[in-house]
Amino acid sequence: MELDYVKLKPIKPALSGYIRKSHVLITGSDFPDETTVHDIRVLMKKSRALLKLLLLRKLDKTYLDRNLTDLREVGKIMCKWREMSVQEKLLRT
């Protein structure tokens, strides 16, 4: 078990870093611009990828599934924001 812990140890700081960066980006304004939305979407995709790697390691499946579901929900919200930012850009042009 110790060997698995050592291999998985760097994942937690990476995951929390992605979420922390996303939080900083999202709290910058009332409505994020196109670049911010893109950056947050990329960070959320990286977070989901890390959690999927943990699922392969057969760790606490219910915990990981719940968090994957939450990250997917964030992705859906960000998708709507992305569509709105693209539509805003089209209207301006």
Buried (B, 14 or more C-beta within 10 A) or exposed (E): EEEEEEEEEEBEEEBEEBBEBBEEBBEEEEEBBBEBBBBBBBBBBBBBEBBEEBEEEEEEEEEBEEBBEBBEEBBEEBEEBBEBBEEEEEEEE
